[in-house]
């Protein structure tokens, strides 16, 4: 688990984040729309701006990874529709984040993320007792 963010480390508006914690199960992939305070504590607004969360419930996804992951998830969606459904992507992003290394090589980084996402999708489908619809 990542250490809690300090409010000064706030993700920028438009940053891709995964929100997890008591208020959001399963982890939810979203975008930061702003920040503020609630009852004297810092909060981050996300999605439509009406939703908010505490700093400790946010995992920031590096911008380059977010772009590559969007392509990976789109490319693998037909093979793993349940696992890569919009509401389930947050868990996938969190699962592959530790293995992400920004080498600066778009193709190599895309392939590494694709392989990690596919391995996680297969693991999740196996746990759920489903067979994948295909694979790369």
MDTraj code that builds the backbone (N, CA, C; nanometers):
import mdtraj as md
import numpy as np

residues = "UNK UNK UNK UNK UNK UNK UNK UNK UNK UNK UNK UNK UNK UNK UNK UNK UNK UNK UNK UNK UNK UNK UNK UNK UNK UNK UNK UNK UNK UNK UNK UNK UNK UNK UNK UNK UNK UNK UNK UNK UNK UNK UNK UNK UNK UNK UNK UNK UNK UNK UNK UNK UNK UNK UNK UNK UNK UNK UNK UNK UNK UNK UNK UNK UNK UNK UNK UNK UNK UNK UNK UNK UNK UNK UNK UNK UNK UNK UNK UNK UNK UNK UNK UNK UNK UNK UNK UNK UNK UNK UNK UNK UNK UNK UNK UNK UNK UNK UNK UNK UNK UNK UNK UNK UNK UNK UNK UNK UNK UNK UNK UNK UNK UNK UNK UNK UNK UNK UNK UNK UNK UNK UNK UNK UNK UNK UNK UNK UNK UNK UNK UNK UNK UNK UNK UNK".split()
xyz = np.array([
    [0.0848, -0.1179, 0.0000],
    [0.0000, 0.0000, 0.0000],
    [0.0893, 0.1241, 0.0000],
    [0.0499, 0.2224, -0.0750],
    [0.1292, 0.3449, -0.0839],
    [0.1082, 0.4303, 0.0398],
    [0.2083, 0.5112, 0.0760],
    [0.1884, 0.6036, 0.1877],
    [0.0853, 0.7095, 0.1508],
    [0.0198, 0.7636, 0.2514],
    [-0.0814, 0.8669, 0.2274],
    [-0.0177, 0.9884, 0.1625],
    [-0.0902, 1.0505, 0.0715],
    [-0.0440, 1.1727, 0.0070],
    [-0.0512, 1.2888, 0.1046],
    [0.0436, 1.3786, 0.0954],
    [0.0323, 1.5057, 0.1650],
    [-0.0482, 1.5959, 0.0713],
    [-0.1232, 1.6874, 0.1276],
    [-0.2072, 1.7731, 0.0442],
    [-0.1227, 1.8529, -0.0540],
    [0.0025, 1.8848, -0.0169],
    [0.0907, 1.9579, -0.1066],
    [0.1351, 1.8715, -0.2246],
    [0.1162, 1.7396, -0.2164],
    [0.1493, 1.6481, -0.3247],
    [0.0267, 1.6192, -0.4107],
    [-0.0682, 1.7067, -0.4071],
    [-0.1954, 1.6854, -0.4743],
    [-0.1761, 1.6572, -0.6221],
    [-0.2499, 1.5604, -0.6729],
    [-0.2460, 1.5396, -0.8173],
    [-0.3045, 1.6615, -0.8877],
    [-0.2508, 1.6903, -1.0024],
    [-0.2989, 1.8033, -1.0808],
    [-0.4401, 1.7765, -1.1321],
    [-0.5131, 1.8817, -1.1589],
    [-0.6445, 1.8695, -1.2214],
    [-0.6256, 1.7959, -1.3542],
    [-0.7060, 1.6968, -1.3792],
    [-0.6962, 1.6166, -1.5001],
    [-0.6138, 1.4902, -1.4832],
    [-0.5480, 1.4737, -1.3668],
    [-0.4659, 1.3551, -1.3430],
    [-0.5537, 1.2303, -1.3314],
    [-0.5030, 1.1193, -1.3826],
    [-0.5711, 0.9907, -1.3684],
    [-0.5331, 0.9324, -1.2333],
    [-0.6332, 0.8903, -1.1579],
    [-0.6107, 0.8322, -1.0259],
    [-0.7026, 0.7117, -1.0067],
    [-0.6662, 0.6291, -0.9092],
    [-0.7545, 0.5225, -0.8642],
    [-0.7942, 0.5581, -0.7219],
    [-0.9245, 0.5619, -0.6980],
    [-0.9777, 0.5901, -0.5657],
    [-1.0180, 0.4571, -0.5031],
    [-0.9689, 0.4322, -0.3831],
    [-1.0050, 0.3101, -0.3107],
    [-1.0312, 0.3476, -0.1659],
    [-1.0673, 0.2523, -0.0868],
    [-1.0945, 0.2796, 0.0530],
    [-1.2391, 0.2487, 0.0863],
    [-1.2811, 0.2883, 0.2026],
    [-1.4125, 0.2504, 0.2526],
    [-1.5267, 0.2979, 0.1647],
    [-1.5129, 0.4127, 0.1020],
    [-1.6241, 0.4703, 0.0263],
    [-1.6317, 0.4177, -0.1164],
    [-1.5332, 0.3443, -0.1595],
    [-1.5285, 0.3064, -0.3001],
    [-1.4784, 0.1640, -0.3147],
    [-1.5667, 0.0704, -0.3260],
    [-1.5305, -0.0689, -0.3491],
    [-1.6003, -0.1157, -0.4736],
    [-1.5400, -0.1698, -0.5708],
    [-1.3962, -0.1899, -0.5874],
    [-1.3261, -0.0593, -0.6218],
    [-1.1921, -0.0627, -0.6308],
    [-1.1198, 0.0595, -0.6677],
    [-1.1745, 0.1186, -0.7976],
    [-1.1821, 0.2499, -0.8012],
    [-1.2482, 0.3218, -0.9094],
    [-1.1479, 0.4087, -0.9849],
    [-1.1376, 0.3890, -1.1163],
    [-1.0519, 0.4705, -1.2016],
    [-1.1255, 0.5986, -1.2356],
    [-1.0610, 0.7128, -1.2134],
    [-1.1279, 0.8398, -1.2350],
    [-1.0256, 0.9495, -1.2640],
    [-1.0729, 1.0710, -1.2772],
    [-0.9897, 1.1872, -1.3061],
    [-1.0128, 1.2942, -1.2001],
    [-0.9057, 1.3573, -1.1548],
    [-0.9167, 1.4655, -1.0565],
    [-0.9719, 1.5894, -1.1261],
    [-1.0736, 1.6505, -1.0643],
    [-1.1316, 1.7723, -1.1203],
    [-1.1042, 1.8951, -1.0344],
    [-1.0504, 1.8750, -0.9142],
    [-1.0192, 1.9881, -0.8271],
    [-0.9901, 1.9414, -0.6866],
    [-0.9649, 2.0371, -0.5981],
    [-0.9433, 2.0038, -0.4583],
    [-1.0049, 2.1099, -0.3705],
    [-1.0232, 2.0748, -0.2448],
    [-1.0847, 2.1668, -0.1511],
    [-1.0726, 2.1128, -0.0100],
    [-1.1636, 2.1527, 0.0760],
    [-1.1673, 2.1030, 0.2132],
    [-1.3101, 2.0668, 0.2495],
    [-1.3224, 1.9755, 0.3420],
    [-1.4525, 1.9346, 0.3953],
    [-1.4322, 1.9135, 0.5446],
    [-1.5075, 1.9842, 0.6230],
    [-1.4942, 1.9771, 0.7684],
    [-1.3499, 2.0017, 0.8121],
    [-1.2800, 2.0918, 0.7423],
    [-1.1438, 2.1283, 0.7768],
    [-1.0366, 2.0338, 0.7266],
    [-1.0752, 1.9266, 0.6588],
    [-0.9781, 1.8299, 0.6073],
    [-0.9694, 1.8409, 0.4553],
    [-0.8493, 1.8166, 0.4007],
    [-0.8342, 1.8248, 0.2553],
    [-0.9074, 1.7124, 0.1839],
    [-0.9642, 1.7461, 0.0695],
    [-1.0317, 1.6470, -0.0148],
    [-0.9964, 1.6750, -0.1605],
    [-1.0166, 1.5741, -0.2446],
    [-0.9999, 1.5881, -0.3890],
    [-1.1330, 1.5581, -0.4549],
    [-1.1715, 1.6434, -0.5488],
    [-1.2915, 1.6188, -0.6279],
    [-1.2511, 1.5357, -0.7482],
    [-1.3375, 1.4449, -0.7875],
    [-1.3094, 1.3619, -0.9041],
    [-1.4376, 1.3356, -0.9810],
    [-1.4223, 1.2752, -1.0964],
    [-1.5336, 1.2431, -1.1866],
    [-1.6064, 1.3684, -1.2290],
    [-1.7313, 1.3798, -1.1868],
    [-1.8148, 1.4920, -1.2292],
    [-1.7995, 1.6138, -1.1392],
    [-1.7113, 1.6066, -1.0416],
    [-1.6928, 1.7174, -0.9490],
    [-1.7793, 1.7067, -0.8255],
    [-1.8837, 1.6249, -0.8303],
    [-1.9702, 1.6065, -0.7148],
    [-1.9144, 1.5007, -0.6203],
    [-1.8273, 1.4153, -0.6709],
    [-1.7668, 1.3114, -0.5891],
    [-1.6358, 1.3631, -0.5313],
    [-1.6022, 1.3183, -0.4104],
    [-1.4798, 1.3624, -0.3473],
    [-1.4205, 1.2477, -0.2667],
    [-1.2932, 1.2609, -0.2334],
    [-1.2264, 1.1604, -0.1522],
    [-1.1128, 1.2238, -0.0746],
    [-1.0642, 1.1509, 0.0240],
    [-0.9523, 1.1959, 0.1068],
    [-0.8199, 1.1627, 0.0373],
    [-0.7139, 1.2361, 0.0668],
    [-0.5839, 1.2092, 0.0038],
    [-0.5366, 1.0655, 0.0223],
    [-0.5613, 1.0070, 0.1370],
    [-0.5129, 0.8709, 0.1630],
    [-0.5840, 0.7637, 0.0814],
    [-0.6911, 0.7989, 0.0137],
    [-0.7651, 0.7028, -0.0684],
    [-0.7307, 0.7119, -0.2170],
    [-0.6260, 0.7893, -0.2509],
    [-0.5910, 0.8118, -0.3908],
    [-0.4565, 0.7490, -0.4249],
    [-0.4518, 0.6800, -0.5375],
    [-0.3259, 0.6347, -0.5963],
    [-0.3137, 0.7061, -0.7302],
    [-0.2062, 0.7823, -0.7460],
    [-0.1853, 0.8563, -0.8700],
    [-0.1257, 0.7625, -0.9743],
    [-0.1835, 0.7622, -1.0937],
    [-0.1324, 0.6840, -1.2054],
    [-0.0461, 0.7776, -1.2899],
    [0.0813, 0.7414, -1.3132],
    [0.1649, 0.8284, -1.3968],
    [0.0977, 0.8552, -1.5315],
    [0.1097, 0.9784, -1.5801],
    [0.0394, 1.0194, -1.7019],
    [0.0728, 0.9304, -1.8214],
    [0.1979, 0.8966, -1.8382],
    [0.2363, 0.8125, -1.9524],
    [0.1749, 0.6735, -1.9399],
    [0.1771, 0.6188, -1.8189],
    [0.1166, 0.4878, -1.7967],
    [-0.0334, 0.4936, -1.8241],
    [-0.0994, 0.5999, -1.7805],
    [-0.2440, 0.6127, -1.8018],
    [-0.2774, 0.6075, -1.9498],
    [-0.1985, 0.6768, -2.0319],
    [-0.2219, 0.6758, -2.1766],
    [-0.2003, 0.5381, -2.2370],
    [-0.0917, 0.4734, -2.1978],
    [-0.0647, 0.3382, -2.2495],
    [-0.1702, 0.2391, -2.2012],
    [-0.2113, 0.2514, -2.0744],
    [-0.3116, 0.1591, -2.0200],
    [-0.4455, 0.1740, -2.0906],
    [-0.4812, 0.2946, -2.1281],
    [-0.6068, 0.3143, -2.2010],
    [-0.6026, 0.2355, -2.3321],
    [-0.4882, 0.2410, -2.4013],
    [-0.4729, 0.1654, -2.5260],
    [-0.4735, 0.0149, -2.5005],
    [-0.4033, -0.0282, -2.3969],
    [-0.3975, -0.1715, -2.3631],
    [-0.5376, -0.2237, -2.3308],
    [-0.6093, -0.1520, -2.2457],
    [-0.7436, -0.1978, -2.2061],
    [-0.8392, -0.2009, -2.3245],
    [-0.8279, -0.1033, -2.4125],
    [-0.9118, -0.1031, -2.5327],
    [-0.8787, -0.2239, -2.6203],
    [-0.7507, -0.2526, -2.6360],
    [-0.7084, -0.3636, -2.7207],
    [-0.7462, -0.5003, -2.6661],
    [-0.7503, -0.5137, -2.5341],
    [-0.7810, -0.6438, -2.4727],
    [-0.9270, -0.6569, -2.4286],
    [-1.0058, -0.5516, -2.4426],
    [-1.1429, -0.5535, -2.3913],
    [-1.2267, -0.6672, -2.4493],
    [-1.2151, -0.6943, -2.5782],
    [-1.2959, -0.8003, -2.6383],
    [-1.2590, -0.9382, -2.5835],
    [-1.1351, -0.9549, -2.5419],
    [-1.0898, -1.0829, -2.4870],
    [-1.1315, -1.1005, -2.3410],
    [-1.1390, -0.9920, -2.2668],
    [-1.1687, -0.9958, -2.1229],
    [-1.2719, -0.8883, -2.0876],
    [-1.3930, -0.8985, -2.1412],
    [-1.4902, -0.7901, -2.1226],
    [-1.5310, -0.7660, -1.9776],
    [-1.5452, -0.8708, -1.8981],
    [-1.5880, -0.8515, -1.7592],
    [-1.4781, -0.7885, -1.6752],
    [-1.3569, -0.8369, -1.6923],
    [-1.2442, -0.7883, -1.6136],
    [-1.2043, -0.6467, -1.6531],
    [-1.2221, -0.6123, -1.7805],
    [-1.1832, -0.4799, -1.8287],
    [-1.3018, -0.3866, -1.8488],
    [-1.4130, -0.4169, -1.7842],
    [-1.5286, -0.3263, -1.7863],
    [-1.4901, -0.1976, -1.7145],
    [-1.5535, -0.0885, -1.7497],
    [-1.5179, 0.0416, -1.6924],
    [-1.5131, 0.0392, -1.5391],
    [-1.6077, -0.0248, -1.4754],
    [-1.6120, -0.0280, -1.3294],
    [-1.5069, -0.1154, -1.2644],
    [-1.4382, -0.1969, -1.3431],
    [-1.3387, -0.2892, -1.2883],
    [-1.1945, -0.2468, -1.3167],
    [-1.1763, -0.1462, -1.3989],
    [-1.0406, -0.1083, -1.4417],
    [-0.9520, -0.0595, -1.3281],
    [-1.0086, 0.0022, -1.2264],
    [-0.9276, 0.0524, -1.1150],
    [-0.8435, -0.0565, -1.0517],
    [-0.9028, -0.1731, -1.0314],
    [-0.8294, -0.2850, -0.9706],
    [-0.7166, -0.3322, -1.0620],
    [-0.7403, -0.3333, -1.1922],
    [-0.6370, -0.3738, -1.2878],
    [-0.5213, -0.2731, -1.2848],
    [-0.5523, -0.1444, -1.2863],
    [-0.4472, -0.0419, -1.2820],
    [-0.3623, -0.0589, -1.1560],
    [-0.4264, -0.0808, -1.0408],
    [-0.3510, -0.0981, -0.9166],
    [-0.2651, -0.2236, -0.9197],
    [-0.3168, -0.3310, -0.9810],
    [-0.2427, -0.4572, -0.9849],
    [-0.1164, -0.4474, -1.0699],
    [-0.1215, -0.3729, -1.1795],
    [-0.0051, -0.3666, -1.2685],
    [0.0857, -0.2472, -1.2400],
    [0.0419, -0.1518, -1.1602],
    [0.1237, -0.0337, -1.1303],
    [0.2629, -0.0683, -1.0769],
    [0.2765, -0.1624, -0.9830],
    [0.4108, -0.1925, -0.9317],
    [0.5069, -0.2459, -1.0383],
    [0.4551, -0.3046, -1.1431],
    [0.5425, -0.3604, -1.2467],
    [0.5722, -0.2613, -1.3586],
    [0.5112, -0.1415, -1.3538],
    [0.5321, -0.0430, -1.4599],
    [0.6692, 0.0225, -1.4470],
    [0.7422, 0.0232, -1.5565],
    [0.8711, 0.0931, -1.5641],
    [0.8696, 0.1773, -1.6916],
    [0.8854, 0.3058, -1.6758],
    [0.8852, 0.3965, -1.7902],
    [1.0233, 0.3945, -1.8535],
    [1.0376, 0.3180, -1.9617],
    [1.1670, 0.3075, -2.0285],
    [1.1843, 0.4149, -2.1354],
    [1.0746, 0.4830, -2.1692],
    [1.0807, 0.5812, -2.2768],
    [1.0558, 0.5196, -2.4137],
    [1.0449, 0.3897, -2.4200],
    [1.0189, 0.3178, -2.5450],
    [0.8710, 0.2815, -2.5472],
    [0.7930, 0.3543, -2.6273],
    [0.6482, 0.3343, -2.6284],
    [0.6088, 0.1898, -2.6553],
    [0.6687, 0.1283, -2.7561],
    [0.6301, -0.0082, -2.7932],
    [0.6642, -0.1074, -2.6823],
    [0.7846, -0.0979, -2.6273],
    [0.8253, -0.1901, -2.5212],
    [0.7393, -0.1720, -2.3960],
    [0.7116, -0.0470, -2.3593],
    [0.6292, -0.0217, -2.2409],
    [0.4861, -0.0684, -2.2627],
    [0.4328, -0.0466, -2.3827],
    [0.2980, -0.0946, -2.4159],
    [0.2932, -0.2466, -2.4031],
    [0.3906, -0.3163, -2.4605],
    [0.3914, -0.4627, -2.4575],
    [0.4048, -0.5157, -2.3145],
    [0.4885, -0.4517, -2.2330],
    [0.5037, -0.4949, -2.0941],
    [0.3726, -0.4768, -2.0172],
    [0.3060, -0.3632, -2.0383],
    [0.1773, -0.3405, -1.9721],
    [0.0713, -0.4371, -2.0243],
    [0.0698, -0.4596, -2.1544],
    [-0.0269, -0.5533, -2.2128],
    [-0.0098, -0.6921, -2.1503],
    [0.1142, -0.7384, -2.1402],
    [0.1401, -0.8698, -2.0815],
    [0.0976, -0.8751, -1.9348],
    [0.1251, -0.7673, -1.8601],
    [0.0863, -0.7626, -1.7191],
    [-0.0659, -0.7593, -1.7034],
    [-0.1323, -0.6811, -1.7872],
    [-0.2790, -0.6739, -1.7806],
    [-0.3397, -0.8089, -1.8180],
    [-0.2883, -0.8711, -1.9224],
    [-0.3431, -1.0001, -1.9631],
    [-0.3217, -1.1054, -1.8554],
    [-0.2055, -1.1063, -1.7913],
    [-0.1803, -1.2020, -1.6828],
    [-0.2769, -1.1787, -1.5667],
    [-0.2997, -1.0521, -1.5311],
    [-0.3926, -1.0208, -1.4230],
    [-0.5361, -1.0556, -1.4623],
    [-0.5737, -1.0293, -1.5860],
    [-0.7085, -1.0632, -1.6332],
    [-0.7311, -1.2138, -1.6272],
    [-0.6326, -1.2896, -1.6703],
    [-0.6448, -1.4365, -1.6637],
    [-0.6561, -1.4839, -1.5194],
    [-0.5772, -1.4240, -1.4305],
    [-0.5827, -1.4620, -1.2893],
    [-0.7212, -1.4333, -1.2313],
    [-0.7738, -1.3147, -1.2600],
    [-0.9051, -1.2777, -1.2085],
    [-1.0154, -1.3656, -1.2656],
    [-1.0074, -1.3959, -1.3941],
    [-1.1093, -1.4823, -1.4539],
    [-1.0998, -1.6238, -1.3991],
    [-0.9805, -1.6708, -1.3728],
    [-0.9627, -1.8031, -1.3141],
    [-1.0222, -1.8068, -1.1730],
    [-0.9969, -1.7009, -1.0946],
    [-1.0552, -1.6912, -0.9612],
    [-1.2062, -1.6911, -0.9650],
    [-1.2620, -1.6260, -1.0657],
    [-1.4082, -1.6154, -1.0770],
    [-1.4691, -1.7383, -1.1429],
    [-1.3828, -1.8296, -1.1918],
    [-1.4339, -1.9501, -1.2542],
    [-1.4788, -1.9324, -1.3968],
    [-1.4331, -1.8211, -1.4604],
    [-1.4693, -1.7961, -1.5990],
    [-1.3512, -1.8297, -1.6881],
    [-1.3807, -1.8673, -1.8088],
    [-1.2767, -1.8875, -1.9084],
    [-1.2669, -1.7624, -1.9920],
    [-1.1442, -1.7198, -2.0255],
    [-1.1318, -1.6026, -2.1105],
    [-1.1895, -1.6292, -2.2496],
    [-1.2293, -1.5222, -2.3151],
    [-1.2857, -1.5318, -2.4500],
    [-1.1765, -1.5380, -2.5556],
    [-1.0552, -1.5374, -2.5160],
    [-0.9440, -1.5386, -2.6104],
    [-0.8183, -1.4991, -2.5391],
    [-0.7356, -1.4258, -2.6052],
    [-0.6112, -1.3794, -2.5472],
    [-0.5160, -1.3460, -2.6573],
    [-0.4130, -1.2776, -2.6207],
    [-0.3146, -1.2373, -2.7198],
    [-0.2006, -1.3369, -2.7179],
])
top = md.Topology()
chain = top.add_chain()
for i, resn in enumerate(residues, 1):
    res = top.add_residue(resn, chain, resSeq=i)
    for name in ("N", "CA", "C"):
        top.add_atom(name, md.element.get_by_symbol(name[0]), res)
traj = md.Trajectory(xyz[None], top)
